[in-house]
C-alpha cells in the first residue's frame, strides 16, 4: 500500500524535507518534478528530513509529462487553491497520485483546465492575504485523508 505524493517544481528546501519525512513515516512515495529550487544535497533539505532519507522512496523527473507518461493509467489528484472540490469529496485509492504545485505559483493553468474534476482544495477563509497554507501542511492534511480512506494500510 502506498500513496504517491508529487511536488511540481518545489522551491523551498525545508518544505520538501518535511514532506520527505512525512512520506518516509507513512510509506508514501515522493516524486519530485524538476526544476528544483535547491540541490537534493541541500543541508536545509537534509536537516528537515532528519535521518529519514534512507527510508524514503524518492523518484525524480525532468518534467511533469515524464511522470504522466510513466503512469498513464494512474489516478491523479491536484492540490490547488483553485480546485472546485474539497479534498474530502474525493475517493482516494491505493497507488493514487496527489500532485502539489510550487510554493510561489502553484500548478500550471494547463493542469487546472485539463484536470478540473480532480483539482482539490482545502477549505479556508476568503481573504486575499490568506492565500494558501504552507505546502508541507497541505500535503499532510490531504495525505492523511487519503491514508484514512484506504484504511491506513500497514501503519500502526
Order of alpha helices (4+ residues) and beta strands (2+ residues): beta-alpha-beta-alpha-beta-alpha-beta-beta-beta-alpha-beta-alpha
